[in-house]
Amino acid sequence: MQEIQKIKQRQENFSISNRIIHDTINGFYFDDENGLLIEKDNGYKSLTFAIYRDAPSAKLENIVFSLKQDNEYEPFLSKYTLTEQQWQMLDNGQTPQFSANEIDIIPLDSSASAKCGWNFEQHLNVAGTSYIMEWTYTACGGGGDGAGTGGNNTGSSNGTGGVKDTTPSPNSPATGMLTSPVGTNPHGGAGGGVSQNFPDTPCGRIQKGTSSNVYKQKFKVLNKPSSFSLSRESGFVEKIENGVKQYVNATPSGSTSMDIPPGSLNYTHVHNNISVTTESGDELDVNVKMPSPVDLSTLISTCSNSQINANSNPREAFGVMISNEGIFAITLLEPFSLNERTQLNSKWIKFEKDYIKMAKEIILNFNNNASTRKDKLQKMLLQLLKDAGLENKIGLFEGTVENELSSINLNWNRKILAPNSTPNNQQLIEEPCN
């Protein structure tokens, strides 16, 4: 967009790398491809972007670029003080009510207008995956009575505020000027980077891969009923583009599959609900809420090879599946040698055939509720991996989400079959990672 380019050219304090812009003076980042453009009939324009900071903030923050009469953009920082109830309303697609004292508008440019009269419209716009609160303001004019008290000789302009961006870019800089944020605005976006140290163990690796703020924000977008009810799968992958690790949305392929592009180090996706009507008139969700043979194959081939090509540990490859009946991850416990891959090819047809047959029996059994389905599908997958000689190659983890005021935490438990388990008497063992 030409407006974005003008902003980049005008803001000399901004360092730019791919989609992330770093304002080194004011100490925040924003993604110039995830925002909202407002255009009015009178020619007015404004652009609003979510802000990410290195240190977590309790407020929702945005940068707003408002078009002036001289066709220049003046930047404002808008800060929203929200209660947990208001955050929850945004998550549910509802519009919280704001009062003027809950919103601070701060000019970011010495030439920008001081805060004058602000009028907040109580309605919600949804742009992509961002929640947008619109506001209008009266800028200070030449005959106004000074800073922040309301100018008297100006007209009204329209702007935006309150972007709750749930799809922040994870771009890290290719240069030393721009680094991935390690903190996050609790509800207004996220940064990348991981400051914690994790052991090189199966638990440690899945924790490491899913612990960054930007990963958790993108995960949070998918882990919603609105994602489960889509007619297609949705998800994202982590790749290296232009020498930088970043998350990229994956492309759905049909209703129950997704294209995982070459170079994907890991992937996270939704197994959506697929409802059919039985002959008796009952509604039945026939999608399998467990990592599929395709998910496993992608982990073994695409993700493992991508980790090796990136000079990373192939055991850091993982795939996460989110559904309305559970969150599961599969990880590479040990890499496959060329000989092992060759041997696996001869077993894979049987693995897929048995998976489909057994999963179908579990899904179509009306006596199974969501809890028993999940239990049986876990045991099924672990038994099939054992039968194929893969119990020491592929790890299965179940995840739970712990919501906090400032973010979410993903807790993982490794699932294995008890040593004395048999196909007719399977016992699950749960090993907490946290």
VMD Tcl script that draws the C-alpha trace (Angstrom):
set ca {
  {0.00 0.00 0.00}
  {1.26 3.47 -0.86}
  {0.19 4.74 2.54}
  {2.46 2.23 4.25}
  {5.41 3.26 2.10}
  {4.84 6.91 2.98}
  {4.86 6.01 6.64}
  {8.10 4.08 6.29}
  {9.75 6.92 4.43}
  {8.59 9.55 6.90}
  {9.44 7.74 10.10}
  {13.23 7.97 10.13}
  {13.43 6.33 13.53}
  {11.97 3.09 12.20}
  {14.22 0.18 11.22}
  {12.49 -2.19 8.81}
  {12.98 -5.90 8.20}
  {10.41 -7.75 6.10}
  {7.05 -7.08 7.78}
  {8.22 -5.96 11.23}
  {9.04 -2.31 11.89}
  {10.94 -1.33 15.02}
  {10.54 2.15 16.45}
  {13.87 2.36 18.29}
  {13.00 5.68 19.93}
  {9.70 4.63 21.49}
  {10.70 1.01 21.99}
  {8.01 -0.97 20.20}
  {7.42 -3.08 17.10}
  {4.52 -3.36 14.69}
  {3.67 -5.53 11.71}
  {3.00 -3.35 8.68}
  {0.93 -6.05 6.94}
  {-1.53 -6.66 9.78}
  {-3.54 -3.52 10.37}
  {-6.70 -1.67 9.45}
  {-7.13 1.06 6.85}
  {-10.10 3.39 7.36}
  {-11.17 5.59 4.46}
  {-13.94 8.18 4.58}
  {-15.89 9.91 1.84}
  {-14.22 13.21 2.68}
  {-10.82 11.78 1.73}
  {-9.64 11.10 5.25}
  {-7.54 7.99 5.93}
  {-6.02 6.37 8.98}
  {-4.08 3.20 9.59}
  {-3.89 1.29 12.86}
  {-1.46 -1.46 13.88}
  {-1.00 -3.59 16.96}
  {2.13 -2.89 19.01}
  {4.53 -5.46 20.43}
  {7.06 -4.67 23.13}
  {10.03 -6.50 24.61}
  {8.53 -6.21 28.09}
  {4.93 -7.32 28.69}
  {2.37 -4.57 29.13}
  {-0.97 -4.76 30.90}
  {-2.52 -2.43 28.33}
  {-3.63 -2.94 24.77}
  {-1.50 -0.60 22.65}
  {-1.76 0.54 19.06}
  {-0.03 2.93 16.74}
  {-2.45 5.04 14.72}
  {-1.38 7.02 11.64}
  {-3.89 9.76 10.88}
  {-3.91 11.61 7.58}
  {-3.66 15.39 7.88}
  {-4.85 17.99 5.41}
  {-1.31 18.33 3.99}
  {-1.39 14.60 3.09}
  {1.17 13.79 5.77}
  {0.54 11.17 8.43}
  {0.84 12.00 12.11}
  {1.39 9.06 14.49}
  {-0.39 8.55 17.80}
  {0.04 5.89 20.44}
  {-3.29 4.70 21.84}
  {-3.31 2.82 25.15}
  {-6.39 0.97 26.38}
  {-6.79 -0.03 30.02}
  {-8.99 -3.12 29.94}
  {-10.24 -5.38 32.66}
  {-10.07 -9.14 32.29}
  {-13.82 -9.08 31.61}
  {-13.28 -6.65 28.73}
  {-10.54 -8.85 27.28}
  {-12.90 -11.80 27.49}
  {-15.58 -9.82 25.68}
  {-13.17 -9.13 22.84}
  {-12.28 -12.81 22.67}
  {-15.99 -13.62 22.38}
  {-16.58 -11.06 19.62}
  {-18.40 -8.64 21.90}
  {-17.81 -4.92 22.23}
  {-16.68 -3.67 25.63}
  {-17.75 -0.21 26.68}
  {-14.95 2.30 27.15}
  {-14.89 5.59 28.95}
  {-12.55 8.41 28.02}
  {-10.40 7.91 31.10}
  {-9.66 4.33 30.02}
  {-7.90 5.44 26.83}
  {-4.73 7.48 26.52}
  {-3.83 9.10 23.19}
  {-0.19 10.16 23.01}
  {1.39 12.02 20.06}
  {4.57 10.29 18.87}
  {5.84 13.15 16.75}
  {6.82 16.62 17.90}
  {4.79 18.02 15.02}
  {1.73 15.91 15.82}
  {-1.40 17.42 17.25}
  {-1.86 17.22 20.98}
  {-4.84 15.29 22.29}
  {-8.01 17.28 21.91}
  {-11.57 16.02 21.70}
  {-12.10 12.27 21.35}
  {-15.42 10.59 20.65}
  {-15.57 6.82 20.91}
  {-18.10 4.86 18.92}
  {-19.18 1.74 20.73}
  {-19.13 -0.84 18.00}
  {-16.77 -3.51 16.80}
  {-15.29 -4.15 13.39}
  {-13.57 -7.42 12.58}
  {-10.80 -7.17 9.99}
  {-9.27 -10.56 9.33}
  {-8.33 -11.82 12.76}
  {-8.02 -8.40 14.38}
  {-10.65 -6.85 16.61}
  {-10.96 -3.16 15.77}
  {-12.48 -0.49 17.94}
  {-13.24 2.64 15.92}
  {-13.03 6.15 17.26}
  {-13.31 9.64 15.88}
  {-11.40 12.63 17.11}
  {-11.21 16.36 16.69}
  {-7.61 17.40 16.08}
  {-6.16 20.54 17.60}
  {-6.24 23.49 15.24}
  {-4.38 26.76 14.83}
  {-6.91 28.68 16.88}
  {-7.32 26.03 19.53}
  {-6.74 26.63 23.16}
  {-3.70 24.46 23.56}
  {-2.62 20.98 24.42}
  {-5.23 18.47 25.31}
  {-8.05 20.81 26.21}
  {-9.94 20.73 22.95}
  {-9.25 23.04 20.02}
  {-12.05 25.27 18.84}
  {-11.37 25.83 15.15}
  {-11.01 22.39 13.63}
  {-13.21 19.86 11.92}
  {-13.67 16.22 12.77}
  {-11.48 13.42 11.49}
  {-11.92 9.69 11.76}
  {-9.34 7.30 13.10}
  {-9.06 3.85 14.54}
  {-7.92 2.41 17.78}
  {-7.95 -0.76 19.77}
  {-6.59 -3.27 17.33}
  {-6.40 -6.59 19.05}
  {-4.12 -8.33 16.55}
  {-4.21 -12.08 16.99}
  {-1.98 -12.88 14.02}
  {1.29 -11.12 14.79}
  {4.26 -11.77 12.54}
  {7.12 -13.66 14.16}
  {9.77 -12.09 11.94}
  {13.18 -11.69 13.43}
  {15.65 -9.24 11.93}
  {18.28 -10.13 9.43}
  {20.35 -7.27 10.81}
  {21.45 -6.37 14.31}
  {19.12 -3.36 14.58}
  {15.90 -5.33 14.88}
  {15.54 -8.21 17.28}
  {12.55 -10.42 18.00}
  {10.55 -9.17 20.95}
  {10.73 -11.53 23.90}
  {7.63 -10.17 25.62}
  {4.09 -9.50 24.57}
  {1.25 -7.15 25.13}
  {-1.01 -9.59 26.98}
  {-3.87 -9.37 24.49}
  {-2.58 -7.09 21.78}
  {-0.07 -9.20 19.87}
  {3.15 -10.93 20.68}
  {6.84 -11.08 20.15}
  {9.14 -13.86 19.16}
  {12.17 -15.28 20.82}
  {12.53 -17.57 23.79}
  {14.42 -16.48 26.87}
  {14.03 -19.79 28.74}
  {16.45 -22.68 28.61}
  {14.94 -26.08 27.94}
  {16.64 -29.48 28.31}
  {17.34 -31.51 25.19}
  {14.70 -34.09 26.08}
  {11.40 -35.00 24.40}
  {9.51 -32.82 26.88}
  {12.04 -30.01 26.70}
  {11.94 -29.86 22.91}
  {8.16 -29.62 22.60}
  {8.12 -27.01 25.37}
  {10.80 -25.01 23.59}
  {9.01 -25.15 20.25}
  {5.69 -23.95 21.66}
  {6.80 -21.49 24.34}
  {7.46 -18.26 22.45}
  {4.92 -15.49 22.81}
  {4.32 -15.26 19.10}
  {3.68 -19.00 18.84}
  {1.21 -18.87 21.72}
  {-0.65 -15.93 20.17}
  {-1.01 -17.75 16.85}
  {-2.00 -20.92 18.70}
  {-4.63 -18.95 20.59}
  {-6.20 -17.79 17.32}
  {-6.65 -21.40 16.19}
  {-7.85 -22.78 19.52}
  {-11.37 -21.37 19.23}
  {-14.79 -22.80 18.37}
  {-14.87 -20.55 15.29}
  {-11.83 -22.41 13.94}
  {-13.27 -25.82 14.74}
  {-16.47 -25.05 12.84}
  {-14.76 -23.99 9.60}
  {-15.38 -26.15 6.54}
  {-11.61 -26.58 6.09}
  {-8.49 -27.05 8.12}
  {-6.53 -24.00 9.26}
  {-3.04 -23.65 10.62}
  {0.47 -22.32 10.27}
  {4.05 -23.51 9.89}
  {7.44 -22.22 10.95}
  {9.89 -21.66 8.11}
  {13.12 -19.86 7.37}
  {12.61 -17.11 4.79}
  {15.35 -14.68 3.83}
  {17.49 -16.14 6.59}
  {14.85 -15.44 9.25}
  {12.61 -17.87 11.12}
  {8.99 -16.86 10.84}
  {5.49 -18.28 10.98}
  {3.51 -18.58 7.76}
  {-0.15 -19.49 7.41}
  {-0.64 -22.82 5.66}
  {-3.01 -23.34 2.73}
  {-5.96 -25.72 3.18}
  {-6.32 -28.52 0.65}
  {-9.84 -29.83 0.76}
  {-11.87 -30.06 3.95}
  {-9.59 -32.35 5.96}
  {-6.07 -31.66 4.77}
  {-3.56 -28.86 4.52}
  {-0.57 -28.18 2.31}
  {2.59 -28.11 4.43}
  {5.15 -26.33 2.23}
  {8.74 -27.51 1.80}
  {11.04 -26.01 4.39}
  {8.52 -26.26 7.23}
  {10.34 -26.88 10.51}
  {7.10 -27.64 12.35}
  {3.39 -27.17 11.88}
  {0.28 -26.44 13.94}
  {-3.20 -27.04 12.57}
  {-6.84 -27.66 13.41}
  {-8.77 -30.86 12.80}
  {-12.10 -29.22 12.11}
  {-15.54 -30.61 12.81}
  {-17.20 -32.53 9.99}
  {-20.83 -33.16 10.77}
  {-22.92 -35.73 8.91}
  {-26.49 -36.88 9.42}
  {-26.96 -40.57 10.06}
  {-29.85 -42.64 8.74}
  {-31.55 -42.25 12.11}
  {-31.34 -38.46 11.80}
  {-28.59 -38.00 14.38}
  {-25.72 -35.55 13.84}
  {-22.28 -37.14 14.00}
  {-18.84 -35.54 13.83}
  {-16.81 -37.96 11.72}
  {-13.42 -36.25 11.75}
  {-10.68 -37.98 13.72}
  {-9.36 -35.70 16.49}
  {-5.94 -37.32 16.65}
  {-2.75 -36.88 14.56}
  {-3.31 -38.67 11.28}
  {-0.99 -40.79 9.09}
  {-0.50 -37.71 6.90}
  {0.47 -35.70 9.99}
  {3.01 -38.38 10.92}
  {4.39 -38.61 7.40}
  {4.82 -34.83 7.26}
  {6.74 -34.90 10.55}
  {9.03 -37.73 9.42}
  {9.74 -36.31 5.98}
  {9.14 -32.59 5.51}
  {9.81 -31.31 9.04}
  {12.73 -33.61 9.78}
  {14.44 -32.80 6.46}
  {13.82 -29.07 6.93}
  {15.46 -29.14 10.36}
  {18.50 -30.93 8.92}
  {18.73 -28.48 6.00}
  {18.60 -25.61 8.51}
  {21.48 -27.16 10.48}
  {19.11 -27.73 13.38}
  {18.44 -30.76 15.52}
  {15.91 -32.90 13.60}
  {14.48 -33.99 16.95}
  {13.10 -30.45 17.31}
  {10.58 -31.21 14.55}
  {7.00 -31.41 15.77}
  {3.40 -31.20 14.65}
  {0.51 -29.92 16.77}
  {-3.14 -30.84 16.22}
  {-5.89 -28.74 17.82}
  {-9.53 -29.80 17.97}
  {-12.65 -29.43 20.07}
  {-11.81 -32.76 21.72}
  {-8.19 -32.20 22.62}
  {-4.76 -30.82 21.79}
  {-2.05 -33.26 20.74}
  {1.51 -33.02 19.51}
  {3.74 -35.54 17.78}
  {7.49 -35.16 17.95}
  {10.51 -36.84 16.44}
  {12.21 -38.72 19.28}
  {15.04 -39.95 17.10}
  {15.88 -39.18 13.44}
  {15.44 -41.86 10.78}
  {18.40 -43.25 8.90}
  {18.08 -43.86 5.16}
  {17.76 -47.58 5.81}
  {15.06 -47.02 8.43}
  {13.07 -44.83 6.04}
  {13.26 -47.54 3.40}
  {11.99 -50.13 5.86}
  {9.23 -47.78 6.98}
  {7.93 -47.41 3.43}
  {7.09 -51.11 3.36}
  {5.12 -50.82 6.61}
  {3.31 -47.60 5.91}
  {0.49 -48.96 3.75}
  {-0.52 -51.34 6.54}
  {-0.20 -48.56 9.13}
  {-2.56 -46.28 7.17}
  {-5.04 -49.07 6.48}
  {-5.18 -50.14 10.13}
  {-5.44 -46.52 11.31}
  {-8.42 -45.79 9.06}
  {-10.20 -49.02 10.01}
  {-9.70 -48.66 13.76}
  {-10.43 -44.92 13.88}
  {-13.65 -45.45 11.94}
  {-14.83 -48.05 14.44}
  {-14.15 -45.67 17.33}
  {-15.79 -42.64 15.69}
  {-18.92 -44.49 14.58}
  {-19.50 -46.10 17.97}
  {-22.34 -44.05 19.47}
  {-21.50 -45.40 22.91}
  {-18.28 -43.39 22.91}
  {-18.46 -39.87 24.25}
  {-15.73 -37.27 23.65}
  {-13.67 -38.49 26.61}
  {-13.76 -42.17 25.70}
  {-13.09 -41.38 22.03}
  {-10.00 -39.42 23.00}
  {-8.77 -42.19 25.26}
  {-9.31 -44.90 22.66}
  {-7.77 -42.88 19.83}
  {-4.62 -42.26 21.90}
  {-4.26 -45.94 22.68}
  {-4.94 -46.80 19.04}
  {-2.22 -44.48 17.74}
  {0.36 -45.59 20.30}
  {-0.37 -49.27 19.59}
  {-0.03 -48.75 15.84}
  {3.27 -46.95 16.35}
  {4.46 -49.84 18.50}
  {3.35 -52.41 15.93}
  {5.30 -50.51 13.26}
  {8.40 -50.35 15.47}
  {8.07 -46.57 15.86}
  {7.42 -46.28 19.61}
  {10.98 -44.99 20.11}
  {10.86 -42.75 17.04}
  {7.60 -40.82 17.43}
  {6.41 -39.26 20.68}
  {2.81 -38.37 21.52}
  {1.97 -35.47 23.85}
  {-1.34 -34.08 25.07}
  {-1.55 -30.35 25.70}
  {-3.66 -28.24 27.98}
  {-4.04 -24.47 27.97}
  {-3.57 -22.42 31.08}
  {-5.03 -18.96 30.64}
  {-3.38 -16.08 32.40}
  {-4.06 -12.37 32.44}
  {-0.88 -11.64 30.50}
  {-0.85 -14.59 28.08}
  {-1.51 -18.29 27.82}
  {0.69 -21.19 28.82}
  {0.78 -24.55 27.07}
  {1.34 -27.49 29.39}
  {2.36 -30.83 27.88}
  {2.09 -34.41 29.11}
  {3.81 -37.23 27.29}
  {1.61 -40.26 26.61}
  {3.03 -43.78 26.40}
  {1.67 -47.29 26.68}
  {2.47 -49.13 29.89}
  {5.18 -51.78 29.37}
  {2.77 -54.58 30.22}
  {0.07 -53.34 27.82}
  {-1.29 -55.67 25.18}
  {-3.57 -54.87 22.23}
  {-6.49 -56.22 24.27}
  {-5.48 -54.59 27.55}
  {-3.97 -51.16 26.90}
  {-2.94 -48.91 29.75}
  {-1.86 -45.31 29.25}
  {0.92 -43.72 31.26}
  {1.02 -39.92 31.50}
  {4.34 -38.19 32.16}
  {3.98 -34.47 32.94}
  {6.49 -32.21 31.24}
  {6.04 -29.25 33.58}
}
mol new
graphics top color blue
foreach p $ca { graphics top sphere $p radius 0.5 }
foreach p [lrange $ca 0 end-1] q [lrange $ca 1 end] { graphics top cylinder $p $q radius 0.2 }
display resetview
